Amino acid sequence: MHAEIYTDGVDEITVGGSIVRVDLVSLSPTERDDNNAPKKVFRQRLIFSVEAFANSVEVMQNALQGLVDAGAIRRARSGSTTEPSHVVSSLERDRPAPNAARPPNVSTNFR
């Protein structure tokens, strides 16, 4: 059996020479920031060669396009985000109707 890792996202990507470090984070179930949002907690670091990282990005872009094509996610409209212009893509999750039943495995952090 192989170990599986869950992550709520990537917090930081650091490039040093020919090595790329990707820090994975989870949202804390107990700690909150000043806006009462769950704090990001470092969980694990992925370390790639530059070549392996570039290949991984390509694989993820293909997976992203598959999700867009399937209608699971949609790309944010241009200019509707405050993120820097160098961000390749911003995503918005389709939100269910407020009274829609939620699957039992969905965190209340993501409403």
Buried (B, 14 or more C-beta within 10 A) or exposed (E): EEEEEEBBEEBEEEEEEEEBBBBBBBBBEEEEEEEEEBEBBEBEEBEBEEEEBEEBEEEEEEEBEEEBEEEEEEEBEEEEBEEEEEEEEEEEEEEEEEEEEEEEEEEEEEE
